[in-house]
Amino acid sequence: MPPDGEIAKSVSSALVETGQLVTYTITVKVTGTVFNAKIQDVLPEHLTYVSMGSVPAGGTGTFTAPSSLSWSWPTLLPGTYTVTYVAQVDNTVQEGAVLTNNAKLLYEGLSNWKTASVDVRLKTQYTVKVGVYNEVGELVKEIWVKQMSTKVMGFDLTSTVIGSLNASVTLMVGGVPLAVWDGTNQSGDPTGNGSYYVKVDSVDAYGVVTSVSQMVSVSRALAKIQVEVFNEAGEVVRHITEVVDDASDAQLTSMDLSTNVVSLGAGDPSEPSQVVATLSTGATFVWDGRGDGGAVVVGGHYEIEVHWTNGKGAEDVISRGILVEGGTAGIRGKVLAEPNVLDASGNYQTVFKINQVTGMTLSVRVYDVAGELVGRNVGPPGGNLVTYDGSGRASGMYIGVVELRDAVTGNFEGRQLSKLIIKR
């Protein structure tokens, strides 16, 4: 008969706790002499190598970090051979977890590895909760709740101070990360400055609680940005609130917009263009042409008003006009300005008109590129046109916001924008 070998594996305890040492035993039984025999074993996640037992005569054993073990023999005579090693269960394995450990055997003349496996399961003993509390003992944020096989008797923090919006502290148990607090409350908003306590409660099956805690200081200068977008009727259609770091207690002196025109296109598009606002303080925010409910706004003139409250509580307010172009659902034609380049040859006058069978009454408001209203006019009822005289305006680009109403019913039918160039 050809030589044969079998492999088996066992463990000192099949039900373990976090942090426990376990001993694995691998047994190889050989019938007939085998050559170039080798065993390989790779530790699963949550097991850490500690030590290796003695190796039967003629063989060598090696551990290669972080998790590979191997043994080899040039020759194994008939008999039974045993190797052992010790591993430790991590401190933060969740209860009920099953750690499966595999070993495999190969020798000369054997085409495929022979394998053996053994499982260990984590005991269920404690509910471990990690929370952050303020100085009067109120829960600010619950970070982490898990079932574990052992209670937490102590922990380390990577830092004890949160000094900016991007800062955080990590709670470590036995060198393993357990939870992270980023200085926010349960709603995700930044907490105020002050002292807070990171507390770990371990609750056993009888309701007995073991608690350990450490203090973390939150000390950061933050500014609050409150943005309100108003439509032409003075109604707020969008609220935007952001918090940013403000170590220098900056004052808001100006606001630059990436564009003065948000384009909706025809109808009610799902992706309007965006405007990026850059404040003199370095902060930015984006308006995407939508209201608070997520619906795209109609075309027209809007006002973006920014309230900046710096780290010392001082408030600055600044606003800029912006035009929303499009939103013409129900209008079959397009408003055109003829001519759209105004100069002395035409006495700086233009006509906004629409090729529409239904009689429309048109009115126009003309804005400069800063969003300031510089002129207005109303056309004849049902005439599908309205004139504008730009003779008093400086050279530059202007936007005409044309409002359309049904001449019979007076119903509002939409707005369209048309660009003008004035040359002097």
Kinemage of the C-alpha trace (Angstrom):
@kinemage 1
@onewidth
@group {chain A} dominant
@subgroup {mainchain}
@vectorlist {calphas} color= white
{ca met a 1} P 0.000 0.000 0.000
{ca pro a 2} L 1.178 3.552 -0.655
{ca pro a 3} L 2.005 5.626 2.433
{ca asp a 4} L -0.895 7.609 3.926
{ca gly a 5} L -1.312 10.439 6.414
{ca glu a 6} L -4.333 11.895 8.219
{ca ile a 7} L -4.680 15.236 10.014
{ca ala a 8} L -6.928 16.184 12.957
{ca lys a 9} L -7.276 19.364 15.003
{ca ser a 10} L -8.625 20.151 18.490
{ca val a 11} L -8.778 23.135 20.857
{ca ser a 12} L -8.480 23.429 24.624
{ca ser a 13} L -11.863 25.187 24.974
{ca ala a 14} L -14.722 25.498 22.485
{ca leu a 15} L -16.498 28.260 24.461
{ca val a 16} L -14.259 31.215 25.269
{ca glu a 17} L -14.195 34.778 26.550
{ca thr a 18} L -12.507 37.798 25.023
{ca gly a 19} L -8.842 37.978 26.067
{ca gln a 20} L -8.678 34.240 26.831
{ca leu a 21} L -5.692 32.070 25.858
{ca val a 22} L -6.536 28.919 23.897
{ca thr a 23} L -4.285 26.020 22.900
{ca tyr a 24} L -4.658 24.355 19.514
{ca thr a 25} L -3.423 20.813 18.911
{ca ile a 26} L -2.760 19.398 15.444
{ca thr a 27} L -2.293 15.617 15.157
{ca val a 28} L -0.882 13.819 12.115
{ca lys a 29} L -1.097 10.027 11.889
{ca val a 30} L 1.177 8.455 9.266
{ca thr a 31} L 0.840 4.926 7.845
{ca gly a 32} L 3.978 4.160 5.880
{ca thr a 33} L 6.912 6.530 5.489
{ca val a 34} L 6.137 9.916 3.870
{ca phe a 35} L 8.566 12.492 2.539
{ca asn a 36} L 8.594 16.309 2.499
{ca ala a 37} L 5.626 16.553 4.852
{ca lys a 38} L 4.355 20.006 5.819
{ca ile a 39} L 1.529 21.493 7.879
{ca gln a 40} L 0.148 24.994 7.413
{ca asp a 41} L -2.222 26.946 9.671
{ca val a 42} L -3.458 30.552 9.316
{ca leu a 43} L -5.032 32.245 12.316
{ca pro a 44} L -8.476 33.762 11.628
{ca glu a 45} L -9.400 37.350 12.489
{ca his a 46} L -9.611 38.072 16.245
{ca leu a 47} L -6.937 35.496 17.183
{ca thr a 48} L -3.391 36.613 17.983
{ca tyr a 49} L -0.379 34.265 18.023
{ca val a 50} L 1.315 33.820 21.411
{ca ser a 51} L 3.676 30.824 21.284
{ca met a 52} L 4.455 27.480 19.616
{ca gly a 53} L 5.050 24.159 21.368
{ca ser a 54} L 7.923 21.775 20.736
{ca val a 55} L 8.215 20.124 17.312
{ca pro a 56} L 8.676 16.342 16.942
{ca ala a 57} L 12.272 15.299 16.175
{ca gly a 58} L 13.502 16.041 12.703
{ca gly a 59} L 11.008 18.823 12.037
{ca thr a 60} L 10.953 22.622 12.206
{ca gly a 61} L 8.196 25.051 13.160
{ca thr a 62} L 7.898 28.661 12.023
{ca phe a 63} L 5.558 31.576 12.735
{ca thr a 64} L 5.352 34.337 10.106
{ca ala a 65} L 3.625 37.528 11.245
{ca pro a 66} L 0.881 38.391 11.382
{ca ser a 67} L -0.924 35.036 11.312
{ca ser a 68} L 0.818 32.159 9.465
{ca leu a 69} L 2.193 29.030 11.135
{ca ser a 70} L 3.996 26.164 9.393
{ca trp a 71} L 5.820 22.933 10.234
{ca ser a 72} L 7.896 20.698 7.954
{ca trp a 73} L 9.755 17.363 8.001
{ca pro a 74} L 11.949 15.851 5.306
{ca thr a 75} L 10.815 12.380 6.447
{ca leu a 76} L 8.031 11.080 8.685
{ca leu a 77} L 8.150 7.421 9.674
{ca pro a 78} L 4.931 5.568 10.519
{ca gly a 79} L 3.466 6.895 13.740
{ca thr a 80} L 1.486 9.744 15.346
{ca tyr a 81} L 2.887 13.290 15.539
{ca thr a 82} L 1.514 16.239 17.502
{ca val a 83} L 2.219 19.980 17.320
{ca thr a 84} L 0.657 22.702 19.465
{ca tyr a 85} L 0.448 26.477 19.638
{ca val a 86} L -1.213 29.084 21.868
{ca ala a 87} L -3.326 32.027 20.609
{ca gln a 88} L -5.247 34.776 22.391
{ca val a 89} L -8.785 35.954 21.634
{ca asp a 90} L -9.017 39.714 20.958
{ca asn a 91} L -10.541 41.944 23.626
{ca thr a 92} L -13.404 43.285 21.489
{ca val a 93} L -14.934 40.279 19.720
{ca gln a 94} L -18.730 40.434 19.687
{ca glu a 95} L -20.646 37.793 21.625
{ca gly a 96} L -21.660 34.674 19.747
{ca ala a 97} L -18.924 35.109 17.161
{ca val a 98} L -17.495 31.855 15.814
{ca leu a 99} L -13.762 31.730 15.096
{ca thr a 100} L -12.970 28.920 12.653
{ca asn a 101} L -9.384 27.699 12.521
{ca asn a 102} L -8.143 25.489 9.647
{ca ala a 103} L -5.014 23.347 9.342
{ca lys a 104} L -3.825 21.450 6.272
{ca leu a 105} L -1.339 18.663 5.479
{ca leu a 106} L 0.644 17.933 2.306
{ca tyr a 107} L 3.403 15.442 1.506
{ca glu a 108} L 5.171 13.942 -1.493
{ca gly a 109} L 2.817 12.016 -3.762
{ca leu a 110} L -0.318 13.762 -2.396
{ca ser a 111} L -1.957 15.963 -5.050
{ca asn a 112} L -4.292 17.958 -2.735
{ca trp a 113} L -3.993 19.270 0.821
{ca lys a 114} L -5.777 17.313 3.547
{ca thr a 115} L -7.590 19.639 5.963
{ca ala a 116} L -8.953 19.725 9.505
{ca ser a 117} L -10.971 22.471 11.201
{ca val a 118} L -12.091 23.434 14.694
{ca asp a 119} L -14.371 26.228 15.988
{ca val a 120} L -14.442 28.325 19.150
{ca arg a 121} L -17.487 30.389 20.076
{ca leu a 122} L -17.556 33.556 22.184
{ca lys a 123} L -19.649 33.425 25.359
{ca thr a 124} L -22.580 35.777 25.852
{ca gln a 125} L -22.297 37.475 29.236
{ca tyr a 126} L -22.368 41.280 29.010
{ca thr a 127} L -24.126 44.066 27.163
{ca val a 128} L -21.475 46.743 26.675
{ca lys a 129} L -22.614 50.321 26.013
{ca val a 130} L -20.424 53.297 25.119
{ca gly a 131} L -21.954 56.743 25.622
{ca val a 132} L -20.960 60.396 26.009
{ca tyr a 133} L -22.409 62.436 28.872
{ca asn a 134} L -22.275 66.121 29.757
{ca glu a 135} L -21.221 67.519 33.120
{ca val a 136} L -24.705 67.143 34.637
{ca gly a 137} L -24.910 63.475 33.626
{ca glu a 138} L -27.219 63.817 30.625
{ca leu a 139} L -26.631 61.417 27.731
{ca val a 140} L -25.317 63.421 24.779
{ca lys a 141} L -24.714 60.553 22.374
{ca glu a 142} L -24.893 56.775 22.444
{ca ile a 143} L -22.021 55.552 20.304
{ca trp a 144} L -21.854 51.790 20.569
{ca val a 145} L -23.852 48.851 21.981
{ca lys a 146} L -22.678 45.243 21.632
{ca gln a 147} L -22.916 41.912 23.377
{ca met a 148} L -19.517 40.785 24.675
{ca ser a 149} L -18.186 37.851 26.629
{ca thr a 150} L -16.352 39.946 29.199
{ca lys a 151} L -16.840 43.316 30.821
{ca val a 152} L -14.664 46.319 30.064
{ca met a 153} L -12.596 47.196 33.120
{ca gly a 154} L -10.630 50.068 31.577
{ca phe a 155} L -9.819 51.829 28.335
{ca asp a 156} L -7.470 54.356 26.772
{ca leu a 157} L -8.254 57.445 24.647
{ca thr a 158} L -6.165 58.538 21.682
{ca ser a 159} L -6.780 62.143 22.781
{ca thr a 160} L -8.594 63.961 25.562
{ca val a 161} L -9.282 67.185 23.624
{ca ile a 162} L -11.481 67.824 20.581
{ca gly a 163} L -10.180 71.089 19.165
{ca ser a 164} L -11.777 71.292 15.713
{ca leu a 165} L -14.704 70.003 13.675
{ca asn a 166} L -12.554 67.286 12.106
{ca ala a 167} L -11.065 66.079 15.393
{ca ser a 168} L -12.214 62.948 17.221
{ca val a 169} L -11.190 60.635 20.037
{ca thr a 170} L -10.917 56.862 19.753
{ca leu a 171} L -11.621 54.584 22.687
{ca met a 172} L -9.099 51.727 22.846
{ca val a 173} L -9.370 48.493 24.836
{ca gly a 174} L -6.224 46.427 24.959
{ca gly a 175} L -4.850 48.293 21.956
{ca val a 176} L -7.955 47.559 19.870
{ca pro a 177} L -10.276 50.406 18.740
{ca leu a 178} L -13.691 50.052 20.344
{ca ala a 179} L -15.555 53.273 19.473
{ca val a 180} L -15.028 56.813 18.153
{ca trp a 181} L -16.581 60.106 19.302
{ca asp a 182} L -16.382 63.027 16.884
{ca gly a 183} L -17.725 65.757 19.159
{ca thr a 184} L -21.331 65.577 17.916
{ca asn a 185} L -24.596 64.874 19.697
{ca gln a 186} L -27.211 62.231 18.855
{ca ser a 187} L -28.560 64.410 16.012
{ca gly a 188} L -25.118 64.784 14.467
{ca asp a 189} L -24.744 68.451 15.432
{ca pro a 190} L -21.519 69.717 17.056
{ca thr a 191} L -21.693 69.935 20.830
{ca gly a 192} L -20.838 73.105 22.702
{ca asn a 193} L -17.513 73.644 24.402
{ca gly a 194} L -17.067 72.088 27.803
{ca ser a 195} L -16.217 68.864 29.613
{ca tyr a 196} L -17.781 65.561 28.623
{ca tyr a 197} L -17.429 62.021 29.906
{ca val a 198} L -16.908 58.977 27.691
{ca lys a 199} L -18.390 56.128 29.717
{ca val a 200} L -18.428 52.375 29.143
{ca asp a 201} L -21.149 50.383 30.928
{ca ser a 202} L -20.921 46.579 31.109
{ca val a 203} L -24.288 45.073 32.097
{ca asp a 204} L -24.425 41.395 33.096
{ca ala a 205} L -27.393 39.038 32.797
{ca tyr a 206} L -28.674 40.110 36.243
{ca gly a 207} L -28.612 43.829 35.451
{ca val a 208} L -25.478 44.576 37.466
{ca val a 209} L -23.575 47.445 35.842
{ca thr a 210} L -19.824 47.984 35.859
{ca ser a 211} L -18.853 51.451 34.616
{ca val a 212} L -15.569 53.080 33.674
{ca ser a 213} L -15.224 56.607 32.277
{ca gln a 214} L -12.767 59.277 31.188
{ca met a 215} L -13.165 62.999 30.597
{ca val a 216} L -12.842 64.652 27.177
{ca ser a 217} L -12.722 68.430 26.706
{ca val a 218} L -14.351 70.081 23.698
{ca ser a 219} L -12.626 73.394 22.987
{ca arg a 220} L -13.098 74.821 19.513
{ca ala a 221} L -14.066 78.121 17.915
{ca leu a 222} L -16.938 77.566 15.509
{ca ala a 223} L -18.891 79.861 13.241
{ca lys a 224} L -22.471 79.247 12.159
{ca ile a 225} L -23.647 79.935 8.623
{ca gln a 226} L -27.399 80.382 8.136
{ca val a 227} L -28.502 80.862 4.540
{ca glu a 228} L -31.986 81.874 3.417
{ca val a 229} L -33.001 81.980 -0.246
{ca phe a 230} L -35.938 84.337 -0.914
{ca asn a 231} L -38.186 84.344 -3.972
{ca glu a 232} L -39.634 87.505 -5.527
{ca ala a 233} L -42.548 87.494 -3.092
{ca gly a 234} L -40.139 87.604 -0.142
{ca glu a 235} L -40.868 84.017 0.848
{ca val a 236} L -38.012 81.833 2.074
{ca val a 237} L -37.831 78.847 -0.263
{ca arg a 238} L -34.628 77.293 1.079
{ca his a 239} L -32.795 77.165 4.385
{ca ile a 240} L -29.159 76.054 4.574
{ca thr a 241} L -27.285 75.748 7.874
{ca glu a 242} L -23.628 74.850 8.273
{ca val a 243} L -21.022 75.017 11.024
{ca val a 244} L -17.335 75.638 10.275
{ca asp a 245} L -14.120 76.121 12.220
{ca asp a 246} L -13.425 79.789 12.985
{ca ala a 247} L -10.251 80.035 15.046
{ca ser a 248} L -9.710 83.691 14.074
{ca asp a 249} L -13.253 84.955 14.825
{ca ala a 250} L -13.503 86.171 11.232
{ca gln a 251} L -15.898 88.850 10.013
{ca leu a 252} L -17.960 88.395 6.863
{ca thr a 253} L -17.254 91.226 4.420
{ca ser a 254} L -18.101 89.807 1.000
{ca met a 255} L -19.578 86.883 -0.894
{ca asp a 256} L -18.617 85.718 -4.394
{ca leu a 257} L -20.930 83.556 -6.486
{ca ser a 258} L -19.644 81.085 -9.066
{ca thr a 259} L -22.491 82.213 -11.315
{ca asn a 260} L -25.318 84.736 -11.177
{ca val a 261} L -27.633 82.484 -13.166
{ca val a 262} L -28.938 79.048 -12.173
{ca ser a 263} L -30.163 77.271 -15.287
{ca leu a 264} L -33.240 75.064 -15.059
{ca gly a 265} L -33.737 74.532 -18.781
{ca ala a 266} L -37.199 73.891 -20.147
{ca gly a 267} L -39.838 72.221 -17.987
{ca asp a 268} L -38.960 70.860 -14.545
{ca pro a 269} L -35.521 69.259 -14.881
{ca ser a 270} L -34.228 66.882 -12.232
{ca glu a 271} L -30.709 68.330 -12.209
{ca pro a 272} L -30.561 72.144 -12.295
{ca ser a 273} L -27.184 73.832 -12.355
{ca gln a 274} L -25.614 74.876 -9.052
{ca val a 275} L -24.207 78.075 -7.626
{ca val a 276} L -21.225 77.911 -5.271
{ca ala a 277} L -20.975 80.790 -2.796
{ca thr a 278} L -17.522 81.615 -1.416
{ca leu a 279} L -17.447 83.824 1.659
{ca ser a 280} L -14.630 86.184 2.555
{ca thr a 281} L -14.072 84.004 5.638
{ca gly a 282} L -13.056 81.110 3.390
{ca ala a 283} L -16.215 79.074 3.954
{ca thr a 284} L -18.344 77.880 1.031
{ca phe a 285} L -21.841 76.535 0.485
{ca val a 286} L -23.862 75.374 -2.518
{ca trp a 287} L -27.419 76.139 -3.647
{ca asp a 288} L -28.745 73.663 -6.170
{ca gly a 289} L -31.837 75.532 -7.345
{ca arg a 290} L -34.176 73.575 -5.061
{ca gly a 291} L -36.483 74.494 -2.227
{ca asp a 292} L -36.573 72.943 1.237
{ca gly a 293} L -38.809 70.137 0.018
{ca gly a 294} L -36.389 69.157 -2.743
{ca ala a 295} L -38.516 70.469 -5.627
{ca val a 296} L -36.886 72.635 -8.292
{ca val a 297} L -37.880 76.301 -7.946
{ca val a 298} L -39.510 78.250 -10.777
{ca gly a 299} L -37.576 80.726 -12.884
{ca gly a 300} L -37.203 84.278 -11.633
{ca his a 301} L -35.173 86.527 -9.367
{ca tyr a 302} L -33.997 85.230 -5.981
{ca glu a 303} L -32.040 86.703 -3.107
{ca ile a 304} L -29.411 84.718 -1.196
{ca glu a 305} L -29.023 86.098 2.319
{ca val a 306} L -26.212 84.846 4.551
{ca his a 307} L -26.038 85.276 8.323
{ca trp a 308} L -22.524 84.608 9.657
{ca thr a 309} L -22.134 84.250 13.429
{ca asn a 310} L -18.479 83.925 14.379
{ca gly a 311} L -16.908 82.131 17.329
{ca lys a 312} L -17.472 85.125 19.625
{ca gly a 313} L -21.131 85.477 18.673
{ca ala a 314} L -20.760 88.532 16.424
{ca glu a 315} L -23.158 88.423 13.458
{ca asp a 316} L -22.662 89.750 9.929
{ca val a 317} L -25.300 89.668 7.183
{ca ile a 318} L -24.730 89.905 3.456
{ca ser a 319} L -26.982 89.204 0.457
{ca arg a 320} L -26.686 88.819 -3.290
{ca gly a 321} L -29.242 88.549 -6.053
{ca ile a 322} L -29.351 85.589 -8.392
{ca leu a 323} L -31.450 84.717 -11.421
{ca val a 324} L -33.014 81.323 -12.022
{ca glu a 325} L -33.375 80.682 -15.718
{ca gly a 326} L -36.006 78.310 -17.133
{ca gly a 327} L -38.979 76.559 -15.616
{ca thr a 328} L -41.214 77.073 -18.664
{ca ala a 329} L -43.575 74.087 -18.382
{ca gly a 330} L -46.783 74.776 -20.338
{ca ile a 331} L -45.163 77.421 -22.614
{ca arg a 332} L -44.666 76.131 -26.156
{ca gly a 333} L -42.576 79.060 -27.405
{ca lys a 334} L -39.396 80.710 -26.251
{ca val a 335} L -39.034 84.339 -25.281
{ca leu a 336} L -36.510 86.156 -27.462
{ca ala a 337} L -35.065 89.640 -27.166
{ca glu a 338} L -34.840 91.329 -30.568
{ca pro a 339} L -32.296 92.767 -30.773
{ca asn a 340} L -30.319 91.283 -27.899
{ca val a 341} L -27.340 93.600 -28.473
{ca leu a 342} L -28.354 97.194 -27.779
{ca asp a 343} L -26.387 100.164 -29.080
{ca ala a 344} L -26.951 103.691 -30.406
{ca ser a 345} L -28.090 102.433 -33.829
{ca gly a 346} L -31.270 101.105 -32.244
{ca asn a 347} L -31.618 103.783 -29.587
{ca tyr a 348} L -30.857 101.110 -26.965
{ca gln a 349} L -34.347 99.601 -27.243
{ca thr a 350} L -35.400 95.966 -27.556
{ca val a 351} L -38.599 93.916 -27.710
{ca phe a 352} L -39.092 90.734 -25.706
{ca lys a 353} L -41.570 88.556 -27.578
{ca ile a 354} L -42.812 84.998 -27.772
{ca asn a 355} L -44.137 83.045 -30.750
{ca gln a 356} L -47.277 81.725 -29.070
{ca val a 357} L -50.762 81.192 -30.558
{ca thr a 358} L -52.429 81.813 -27.205
{ca gly a 359} L -52.419 85.502 -26.326
{ca met a 360} L -50.011 86.200 -23.494
{ca thr a 361} L -49.468 89.361 -21.495
{ca leu a 362} L -45.763 89.827 -20.926
{ca ser a 363} L -44.021 91.812 -18.228
{ca val a 364} L -40.277 92.197 -17.856
{ca arg a 365} L -37.858 93.020 -15.059
{ca val a 366} L -34.249 93.673 -16.073
{ca tyr a 367} L -31.341 92.914 -13.731
{ca asp a 368} L -27.627 93.589 -13.960
{ca val a 369} L -25.105 90.773 -13.379
{ca ala a 370} L -24.994 91.592 -9.657
{ca gly a 371} L -28.713 90.787 -9.447
{ca glu a 372} L -29.816 94.397 -8.973
{ca leu a 373} L -33.130 95.427 -10.547
{ca val a 374} L -32.491 98.222 -13.088
{ca gly a 375} L -35.763 98.436 -15.019
{ca arg a 376} L -39.257 97.033 -15.642
{ca asn a 377} L -42.179 97.262 -18.048
{ca val a 378} L -45.515 95.609 -18.921
{ca gly a 379} L -46.588 94.814 -22.474
{ca pro a 380} L -50.072 95.150 -24.028
{ca pro a 381} L -52.670 92.543 -22.937
{ca gly a 382} L -52.463 89.488 -25.192
{ca gly a 383} L -49.758 91.105 -27.324
{ca asn a 384} L -47.105 88.416 -26.671
{ca leu a 385} L -44.477 91.143 -26.325
{ca val a 386} L -43.040 93.807 -24.065
{ca thr a 387} L -40.517 96.549 -24.831
{ca tyr a 388} L -37.556 97.744 -22.823
{ca asp a 389} L -35.533 100.955 -23.088
{ca gly a 390} L -31.938 100.532 -21.937
{ca ser a 391} L -30.744 103.990 -22.927
{ca gly a 392} L -29.773 104.909 -19.374
{ca arg a 393} L -27.741 101.790 -18.687
{ca ala a 394} L -23.966 101.312 -18.728
{ca ser a 395} L -22.222 98.858 -21.037
{ca gly a 396} L -22.427 95.227 -19.934
{ca met a 397} L -24.612 92.153 -19.752
{ca tyr a 398} L -28.165 92.249 -18.390
{ca ile a 399} L -30.819 89.611 -17.757
{ca gly a 400} L -34.466 90.144 -18.635
{ca val a 401} L -36.883 88.101 -16.509
{ca val a 402} L -40.085 87.852 -18.548
{ca glu a 403} L -43.284 86.785 -16.777
{ca leu a 404} L -46.104 85.348 -18.891
{ca arg a 405} L -49.816 85.404 -18.053
{ca asp a 406} L -52.777 84.160 -20.051
{ca ala a 407} L -54.468 87.276 -21.459
{ca val a 408} L -57.995 85.840 -20.933
{ca thr a 409} L -57.769 84.130 -17.538
{ca gly a 410} L -54.866 86.088 -16.079
{ca asn a 411} L -53.324 82.824 -14.924
{ca phe a 412} L -49.580 82.787 -14.408
{ca glu a 413} L -47.991 80.576 -17.081
{ca gly a 414} L -44.305 80.786 -16.268
{ca arg a 415} L -41.124 82.834 -16.487
{ca gln a 416} L -38.286 82.883 -18.971
{ca leu a 417} L -34.936 84.633 -19.003
{ca ser a 418} L -33.280 86.342 -21.926
{ca lys a 419} L -29.821 87.927 -21.986
{ca leu a 420} L -29.034 91.427 -23.254
{ca ile a 421} L -25.740 93.118 -24.108
{ca ile a 422} L -25.534 96.938 -23.992
{ca lys a 423} L -22.676 98.578 -25.852
{ca arg a 424} L -21.648 102.231 -25.492
